[in-house]
Structure formats: C-alpha cells, structure tokens
C-alpha cells in the first residue's frame, strides 16, 4: 500500500508563492506518473500539473508559466512550486499516483486578495 502525504499549503497574499510537497511510501513511486490536482468549493477536481516517470511535464492552461512540477525519485517526493498566486488558485490541493490511483489527504491553499 502506497501512502501519499502532502504538505506546504497555507495562507498567502496574491502574488506570493508556495511550494507543495507530496511524500510517497512504497517502491512504485519512480515508475509512476504523478499529478497535482485541486478542488475548490463547489467545483470539480481538476488536474493542474503532471509529471511522468521520465520527467516530462504538462500543465493546465490556467497555471502555465506560474506553476512548476518536479520530482525527486530518490526522496520519493513530488513538488509543486506555485508562483504569482491568484485568489482563484484557492483550493485543496491533492497529489495523485497514477499507476495505482492513490490520493493524498490534501493540503489547503488560500490566496487572499
């Protein structure tokens, strides 16, 4: 069983930055694509960034140029660097291990205007 634990969320003013981390247990981390998703109140969960096991990345249009996903396979951790944050980025952010469909518990990001 793989466990995913997110951290790094918090309250930040618009224009600020946060770095989210998702630490995984288990041996399959390096073999799996990882994604960061977010869910705002009353909205569907959406994927904001993805990185495959080779390090190739893609992003939702709404975060391109502002967010950056990376991974450290030795540390079994995936990161989401979020810059130039906007109030509309406010949501609970989740990481996902695609190979098995596992989710973390989520971390709240709140951006004040």
C-alpha positions, 0 to 999 in steps of 0.5 A: 500500500502506497501512502501519499502525504502532502504538505506546504499549503497555507495562507498567502497574499496574491502574488506570493508563492508556495511550494507543495510537497507530496511524500510517497511510501512504497517502491512504485513511486519512480515508475509512476506518473504523478499529478497535482490536482485541486478542488475548490468549493463547489467545483470539480477536481481538476488536474493542474500539473503532471509529471511522468516517470521520465520527467516530462511535464504538462500543465493546465492552461490556467497555471502555465508559466506560474506553476512548476512540477518536479520530482525527486525519485530518490526522496520519493517526493513530488513538488509543486512550486506555485508562483504569482498566486491568484485568489482563484488558485484557492483550493485543496490541493491533492497529489495523485499516483497514477499507476495505482490511483492513490490520493493524498489527504490534501493540503489547503491553499488560500490566496487572499486578495 
